[in-house]
């Protein structure tokens, strides 16, 4: 993909995340996607995102910056939502959470094959304690 196509792909990816469309999200992930320090595979990614949405049904992502080089994206995002459902074994607190996320993605054939970054459950749980 050209850099502009990758940027458009990422805009579609964020839209998919913000619509909470797990079926479309699966189509953007390689079935064996590798995630740094997290279980690999699209099923694990979908399960983790579903858990986040269960705890934060209003969760939304906002793009701050996207850099594209060849098959890689470096992204800075803001994300947030209100903790109204169980999340990571924590009962709802009604706390509004807002996090910064920095991530690196590698794409092949329009799917994420590798991901690493800071948008993890530990960062979110820190707000809830």
Backbone as JSON Lines, residues from 0, in Angstrom:
{"i":0,"aa":"X","n":[0.84,-1.18,0.0],"ca":[0.0,0.0,0.0],"c":[0.89,1.25,0.0]}
{"i":1,"aa":"X","n":[0.4,2.27,-0.64],"ca":[1.05,3.57,-0.6],"c":[0.75,4.2,0.76]}
{"i":2,"aa":"X","n":[1.56,5.19,1.15],"ca":[1.37,5.83,2.46],"c":[-0.05,6.38,2.62]}
{"i":3,"aa":"X","n":[-0.59,7.01,1.58],"ca":[-1.94,7.57,1.69],"c":[-2.98,6.47,1.87]}
{"i":4,"aa":"X","n":[-2.76,5.31,1.22],"ca":[-3.69,4.19,1.39],"c":[-3.62,3.64,2.81]}
{"i":5,"aa":"X","n":[-2.42,3.6,3.37],"ca":[-2.25,3.12,4.74],"c":[-2.94,4.07,5.71]}
{"i":6,"aa":"X","n":[-2.82,5.37,5.48],"ca":[-3.51,6.34,6.34],"c":[-5.04,6.16,6.25]}
{"i":7,"aa":"X","n":[-5.54,5.95,5.04],"ca":[-6.97,5.71,4.89],"c":[-7.38,4.41,5.56]}
{"i":8,"aa":"X","n":[-6.54,3.38,5.43],"ca":[-6.82,2.11,6.1],"c":[-6.91,2.33,7.61]}
{"i":9,"aa":"X","n":[-5.98,3.12,8.16],"ca":[-6.0,3.35,9.6],"c":[-7.24,4.15,10.02]}
{"i":10,"aa":"X","n":[-7.69,5.09,9.21],"ca":[-8.92,5.81,9.51],"c":[-10.1,4.83,9.56]}
{"i":11,"aa":"X","n":[-10.12,3.88,8.64],"ca":[-11.17,2.84,8.66],"c":[-11.04,1.96,9.91]}
{"i":12,"aa":"X","n":[-9.81,1.65,10.29],"ca":[-9.56,0.84,11.49],"c":[-10.11,1.55,12.73]}
{"i":13,"aa":"X","n":[-9.8,2.84,12.88],"ca":[-10.32,3.59,14.03],"c":[-11.85,3.66,14.0]}
{"i":14,"aa":"X","n":[-12.41,3.85,12.82],"ca":[-13.86,3.87,12.7],"c":[-14.45,2.54,13.16]}
{"i":15,"aa":"X","n":[-13.82,1.45,12.76],"ca":[-14.28,0.12,13.17],"c":[-14.22,-0.03,14.69]}
{"i":16,"aa":"X","n":[-13.12,0.41,15.29],"ca":[-12.99,0.35,16.75],"c":[-14.07,1.2,17.41]}
{"i":17,"aa":"X","n":[-14.3,2.39,16.9],"ca":[-15.27,3.31,17.52],"c":[-16.72,2.88,17.31]}
{"i":18,"aa":"X","n":[-16.98,2.08,16.27],"ca":[-18.32,1.52,16.07],"c":[-18.5,0.25,16.88]}
{"i":19,"aa":"X","n":[-17.41,-0.22,17.49],"ca":[-17.42,-1.44,18.3],"c":[-17.84,-2.65,17.44]}
{"i":20,"aa":"X","n":[-17.4,-2.66,16.2],"ca":[-17.76,-3.71,15.25],"c":[-16.7,-4.81,15.27]}
{"i":21,"aa":"X","n":[-16.93,-5.81,16.09],"ca":[-15.94,-6.88,16.27],"c":[-15.79,-7.74,15.02]}
{"i":22,"aa":"X","n":[-16.84,-7.88,14.23],"ca":[-16.73,-8.66,12.99],"c":[-15.81,-7.95,11.99]}
{"i":23,"aa":"X","n":[-16.04,-6.65,11.8],"ca":[-15.16,-5.9,10.89],"c":[-13.74,-5.83,11.43]}
{"i":24,"aa":"X","n":[-13.59,-5.72,12.75],"ca":[-12.26,-5.7,13.35],"c":[-11.52,-6.99,13.02]}
{"i":25,"aa":"X","n":[-12.18,-8.11,13.14],"ca":[-11.55,-9.4,12.82],"c":[-10.98,-9.4,11.4]}
{"i":26,"aa":"X","n":[-11.69,-8.79,10.47],"ca":[-11.23,-8.73,9.09],"c":[-10.01,-7.87,8.88]}
{"i":27,"aa":"X","n":[-9.66,-7.04,9.86],"ca":[-8.49,-6.17,9.76],"c":[-7.27,-6.76,10.46]}
{"i":28,"aa":"X","n":[-7.47,-7.93,11.07],"ca":[-6.4,-8.58,11.82],"c":[-5.99,-9.87,11.11]}
{"i":29,"aa":"X","n":[-4.7,-10.12,11.04],"ca":[-4.23,-11.42,10.59],"c":[-4.65,-12.45,11.64]}
{"i":30,"aa":"X","n":[-5.11,-13.62,11.25],"ca":[-5.53,-14.62,12.24],"c":[-4.45,-14.95,13.28]}
{"i":31,"aa":"X","n":[-3.19,-14.82,12.9],"ca":[-2.08,-15.14,13.81],"c":[-1.37,-13.88,14.29]}
{"i":32,"aa":"X","n":[-2.07,-12.74,14.31],"ca":[-1.45,-11.48,14.7],"c":[-0.66,-11.64,16.01]}
{"i":33,"aa":"X","n":[0.53,-11.07,16.02],"ca":[1.38,-11.1,17.22],"c":[1.27,-9.77,17.93]}
{"i":34,"aa":"X","n":[1.09,-9.84,19.27],"ca":[1.02,-8.63,20.1],"c":[2.07,-8.74,21.18]}
{"i":35,"aa":"X","n":[2.84,-7.69,21.34],"ca":[3.9,-7.69,22.35],"c":[3.31,-7.89,23.74]}
{"i":36,"aa":"X","n":[3.8,-8.88,24.47],"ca":[3.44,-9.14,25.86],"c":[1.97,-9.51,26.07]}
{"i":37,"aa":"X","n":[1.29,-9.88,24.99],"ca":[-0.11,-10.28,25.08],"c":[-0.31,-11.55,24.25]}
{"i":38,"aa":"X","n":[-1.35,-12.31,24.53],"ca":[-1.59,-13.52,23.73],"c":[-1.74,-13.18,22.24]}
{"i":39,"aa":"X","n":[-1.21,-14.03,21.4],"ca":[-1.26,-13.84,19.96],"c":[-2.6,-14.3,19.4]}
{"i":40,"aa":"X","n":[-2.88,-13.87,18.19],"ca":[-4.05,-14.32,17.46],"c":[-5.2,-13.33,17.48]}
{"i":41,"aa":"X","n":[-5.97,-13.35,16.4],"ca":[-7.12,-12.45,16.28],"c":[-8.16,-12.74,17.36]}
{"i":42,"aa":"X","n":[-8.35,-14.02,17.7],"ca":[-9.34,-14.35,18.74],"c":[-9.01,-13.68,20.07]}
{"i":43,"aa":"X","n":[-7.72,-13.71,20.45],"ca":[-7.31,-13.09,21.71],"c":[-7.51,-11.58,21.66]}
{"i":44,"aa":"X","n":[-7.19,-10.96,20.52],"ca":[-7.36,-9.51,20.35],"c":[-8.84,-9.16,20.49]}
{"i":45,"aa":"X","n":[-9.69,-9.9,19.79],"ca":[-11.14,-9.65,19.83],"c":[-11.67,-9.85,21.25]}
{"i":46,"aa":"X","n":[-11.25,-10.9,21.92],"ca":[-11.7,-11.15,23.29],"c":[-11.3,-10.0,24.21]}
{"i":47,"aa":"X","n":[-10.06,-9.52,24.09],"ca":[-9.61,-8.4,24.92],"c":[-10.41,-7.13,24.63]}
{"i":48,"aa":"X","n":[-10.68,-6.87,23.35],"ca":[-11.44,-5.66,23.02],"c":[-12.89,-5.79,23.48]}
{"i":49,"aa":"X","n":[-13.46,-6.97,23.35],"ca":[-14.82,-7.18,23.83],"c":[-14.9,-6.96,25.34]}
{"i":50,"aa":"X","n":[-13.88,-7.41,26.08],"ca":[-13.83,-7.2,27.53],"c":[-13.78,-5.7,27.84]}
{"i":51,"aa":"X","n":[-12.97,-4.96,27.09],"ca":[-12.89,-3.52,27.28],"c":[-14.26,-2.87,27.04]}
{"i":52,"aa":"X","n":[-14.92,-3.26,25.96],"ca":[-16.22,-2.67,25.63],"c":[-17.3,-3.06,26.62]}
{"i":53,"aa":"X","n":[-17.17,-4.25,27.22],"ca":[-18.13,-4.65,28.25],"c":[-18.02,-3.73,29.47]}
{"i":54,"aa":"X","n":[-16.8,-3.38,29.83],"ca":[-16.58,-2.5,30.97],"c":[-16.79,-1.03,30.65]}
{"i":55,"aa":"X","n":[-16.56,-0.66,29.38],"ca":[-16.63,0.74,28.94],"c":[-17.44,0.79,27.64]}
{"i":56,"aa":"X","n":[-18.76,0.69,27.71],"ca":[-19.56,0.63,26.49],"c":[-19.5,1.88,25.62]}
{"i":57,"aa":"X","n":[-19.02,2.99,26.18],"ca":[-18.92,4.24,25.41],"c":[-17.48,4.51,24.95]}
{"i":58,"aa":"X","n":[-16.6,3.51,25.02],"ca":[-15.18,3.68,24.69],"c":[-15.01,4.21,23.27]}
{"i":59,"aa":"X","n":[-14.18,5.27,23.13],"ca":[-13.88,5.87,21.83],"c":[-12.4,6.2,21.72]}
{"i":60,"aa":"X","n":[-11.9,6.11,20.48],"ca":[-10.5,6.42,20.16],"c":[-10.46,7.69,19.33]}
{"i":61,"aa":"X","n":[-9.41,8.49,19.53],"ca":[-9.2,9.7,18.74],"c":[-7.75,9.72,18.26]}
{"i":62,"aa":"X","n":[-7.58,9.91,16.97],"ca":[-6.24,9.97,16.39],"c":[-5.6,11.32,16.72]}
{"i":63,"aa":"X","n":[-4.39,11.25,17.25],"ca":[-3.59,12.45,17.47],"c":[-2.57,12.57,16.34]}
{"i":64,"aa":"X","n":[-1.84,11.5,16.09],"ca":[-0.82,11.51,15.04],"c":[-0.63,10.12,14.48]}
{"i":65,"aa":"X","n":[-0.4,10.04,13.18],"ca":[-0.1,8.78,12.51],"c":[1.1,9.0,11.59]}
{"i":66,"aa":"X","n":[2.09,8.16,11.74],"ca":[3.25,8.18,10.85],"c":[3.31,6.86,10.12]}
{"i":67,"aa":"X","n":[3.56,6.91,8.82],"ca":[3.61,5.71,7.99],"c":[4.98,5.61,7.35]}
{"i":68,"aa":"X","n":[5.56,4.42,7.45],"ca":[6.8,4.13,6.74],"c":[6.74,2.69,6.26]}
{"i":69,"aa":"X","n":[6.72,2.53,4.94],"ca":[6.61,1.22,4.32],"c":[5.37,0.48,4.86]}
{"i":70,"aa":"X","n":[5.58,-0.66,5.49],"ca":[4.45,-1.46,5.99],"c":[4.15,-1.21,7.46]}
{"i":71,"aa":"X","n":[4.69,-0.12,8.02],"ca":[4.54,0.15,9.45],"c":[3.82,1.47,9.72]}
{"i":72,"aa":"X","n":[3.06,1.44,10.82],"ca":[2.4,2.66,11.3],"c":[2.85,2.91,12.72]}
{"i":73,"aa":"X","n":[3.12,4.15,13.03],"ca":[3.34,4.58,14.4],"c":[2.2,5.54,14.71]}
{"i":74,"aa":"X","n":[1.46,5.26,15.8],"ca":[0.28,6.06,16.08],"c":[0.28,6.56,17.52]}
{"i":75,"aa":"X","n":[-0.23,7.76,17.68],"ca":[-0.48,8.35,19.0],"c":[-1.98,8.6,19.03]}
{"i":76,"aa":"X","n":[-2.64,8.01,20.01],"ca":[-4.08,8.12,20.15],"c":[-4.45,8.56,21.55]}
{"i":77,"aa":"X","n":[-5.66,9.08,21.7],"ca":[-6.3,9.26,23.0],"c":[-7.52,8.36,22.99]}
{"i":78,"aa":"X","n":[-7.84,7.81,24.13],"ca":[-9.01,6.95,24.22],"c":[-9.65,7.13,25.58]}
{"i":79,"aa":"X","n":[-10.93,6.85,25.63],"ca":[-11.59,6.96,26.92],"c":[-13.01,6.47,26.9]}
{"i":80,"aa":"X","n":[-13.52,6.31,28.1],"ca":[-14.89,5.88,28.3],"c":[-15.21,5.86,29.78]}
{"i":81,"aa":"X","n":[-16.45,5.55,30.1],"ca":[-16.9,5.5,31.48],"c":[-17.07,4.05,31.92]}
{"i":82,"aa":"X","n":[-16.52,3.73,33.08],"ca":[-16.5,2.36,33.59],"c":[-17.87,2.02,34.18]}
{"i":83,"aa":"X","n":[-18.76,1.49,33.33],"ca":[-20.12,1.17,33.78],"c":[-20.42,-0.32,33.8]}
{"i":84,"aa":"X","n":[-19.45,-1.13,33.42],"ca":[-19.62,-2.58,33.46],"c":[-18.38,-3.23,34.04]}
{"i":85,"aa":"X","n":[-18.43,-4.51,34.34],"ca":[-17.24,-5.17,34.89],"c":[-16.1,-5.16,33.87]}
{"i":86,"aa":"X","n":[-14.89,-4.92,34.38],"ca":[-13.7,-4.9,33.53],"c":[-12.52,-5.43,34.33]}
{"i":87,"aa":"X","n":[-11.85,-6.41,33.79],"ca":[-10.64,-6.97,34.41],"c":[-10.9,-7.31,35.88]}
{"i":88,"aa":"X","n":[-12.02,-7.94,36.16],"ca":[-12.41,-8.39,37.51],"c":[-12.69,-7.22,38.46]}
{"i":89,"aa":"X","n":[-12.95,-6.04,37.92],"ca":[-13.29,-4.88,38.74],"c":[-14.76,-4.51,38.51]}
{"i":90,"aa":"X","n":[-15.49,-4.33,39.58],"ca":[-16.89,-3.91,39.48],"c":[-16.95,-2.48,38.93]}
{"i":91,"aa":"X","n":[-18.05,-2.11,38.3],"ca":[-18.19,-0.77,37.75],"c":[-17.99,0.31,38.81]}
{"i":92,"aa":"X","n":[-17.26,1.35,38.42],"ca":[-16.98,2.47,39.34],"c":[-17.61,3.78,38.87]}
{"i":93,"aa":"X","n":[-18.1,3.81,37.64],"ca":[-18.61,5.02,36.98],"c":[-17.5,6.05,36.8]}
{"i":94,"aa":"X","n":[-16.26,5.63,36.89],"ca":[-15.11,6.51,36.69],"c":[-14.9,6.75,35.2]}
{"i":95,"aa":"X","n":[-14.66,7.98,34.84],"ca":[-14.32,8.34,33.46],"c":[-12.81,8.13,33.3]}
{"i":96,"aa":"X","n":[-12.42,7.33,32.32],"ca":[-11.02,7.01,32.07],"c":[-10.6,7.66,30.76]}
{"i":97,"aa":"X","n":[-9.42,8.24,30.75],"ca":[-8.84,8.82,29.54],"c":[-7.37,8.44,29.51]}
{"i":98,"aa":"X","n":[-6.96,7.76,28.43],"ca":[-5.57,7.31,28.34],"c":[-4.93,7.81,27.05]}
{"i":99,"aa":"X","n":[-3.61,7.91,27.1],"ca":[-2.82,8.12,25.89],"c":[-2.34,6.76,25.43]}
{"i":100,"aa":"X","n":[-2.32,6.56,24.15],"ca":[-1.88,5.29,23.59],"c":[-0.85,5.56,22.5]}
{"i":101,"aa":"X","n":[0.24,4.83,22.57],"ca":[1.26,4.87,21.54],"c":[1.42,3.45,21.04]}
{"i":102,"aa":"X","n":[1.29,3.25,19.73],"ca":[1.35,1.9,19.2],"c":[2.1,1.86,17.88]}
{"i":103,"aa":"X","n":[2.65,0.69,17.61],"ca":[3.3,0.39,16.34],"c":[2.57,-0.8,15.73]}
{"i":104,"aa":"X","n":[2.24,-0.7,14.47],"ca":[1.59,-1.79,13.75],"c":[2.39,-2.11,12.49]}
{"i":105,"aa":"X","n":[2.42,-3.38,12.14],"ca":[2.96,-3.79,10.85],"c":[1.84,-4.48,10.09]}
{"i":106,"aa":"X","n":[1.66,-4.06,8.84],"ca":[0.57,-4.57,8.01],"c":[1.11,-5.46,6.9]}
{"i":107,"aa":"X","n":[0.32,-6.47,6.56],"ca":[0.53,-7.28,5.36],"c":[-0.83,-7.49,4.73]}
{"i":108,"aa":"X","n":[-0.95,-7.18,3.45],"ca":[-2.19,-7.38,2.7],"c":[-3.41,-6.77,3.42]}
{"i":109,"aa":"X","n":[-3.21,-5.57,3.98],"ca":[-4.32,-4.86,4.61],"c":[-4.76,-5.39,5.96]}
{"i":110,"aa":"X","n":[-3.9,-6.19,6.59],"ca":[-4.22,-6.72,7.93],"c":[-3.04,-6.49,8.87]}
{"i":111,"aa":"X","n":[-3.36,-6.29,10.15],"ca":[-2.31,-6.14,11.15],"c":[-1.71,-7.51,11.43]}
{"i":112,"aa":"X","n":[-0.38,-7.62,11.3],"ca":[0.3,-8.88,11.6],"c":[1.14,-8.78,12.87]}
{"i":113,"aa":"X","n":[1.51,-7.55,13.25],"ca":[2.27,-7.32,14.48],"c":[1.79,-6.03,15.12]}
{"i":114,"aa":"X","n":[1.73,-6.02,16.45],"ca":[1.31,-4.83,17.18],"c":[2.05,-4.77,18.5]}
{"i":115,"aa":"X","n":[2.42,-3.57,18.87],"ca":[2.98,-3.33,20.21],"c":[2.6,-1.92,20.61]}
{"i":116,"aa":"X","n":[2.51,-1.69,21.91],"ca":[2.16,-0.35,22.34],"c":[1.79,-0.28,23.8]}
{"i":117,"aa":"X","n":[1.19,0.86,24.16],"ca":[0.92,1.16,25.57],"c":[-0.55,1.13,25.95]}
{"i":118,"aa":"X","n":[-1.44,0.77,25.04],"ca":[-2.87,0.81,25.35],"c":[-3.32,-0.51,25.95]}
{"i":119,"aa":"X","n":[-2.92,-0.74,27.19],"ca":[-3.21,-2.03,27.8],"c":[-4.08,-1.89,29.05]}
{"i":120,"aa":"X","n":[-4.59,-3.02,29.5],"ca":[-5.51,-3.04,30.64],"c":[-4.86,-2.49,31.91]}
{"i":121,"aa":"X","n":[-3.57,-2.68,32.08],"ca":[-2.9,-2.18,33.3],"c":[-3.0,-0.66,33.39]}
{"i":122,"aa":"X","n":[-2.84,0.01,32.27],"ca":[-2.94,1.48,32.26],"c":[-4.36,1.91,32.63]}
{"i":123,"aa":"X","n":[-5.35,1.19,32.14],"ca":[-6.74,1.52,32.44],"c":[-7.06,1.24,33.9]}
{"i":124,"aa":"X","n":[-6.61,0.08,34.41],"ca":[-6.87,-0.28,35.81],"c":[-6.29,0.75,36.78]}
{"i":125,"aa":"X","n":[-5.2,1.39,36.4],"ca":[-4.59,2.4,37.27],"c":[-5.57,3.54,37.57]}
{"i":126,"aa":"X","n":[-6.45,3.84,36.63],"ca":[-7.47,4.89,36.84],"c":[-8.55,4.44,37.81]}
{"i":127,"aa":"X","n":[-8.77,3.14,37.91],"ca":[-9.91,2.61,38.65],"c":[-9.6,2.29,40.11]}
{"i":128,"aa":"X","n":[-8.41,2.53,40.53],"ca":[-8.02,2.2,41.91],"c":[-8.02,3.41,42.79]}
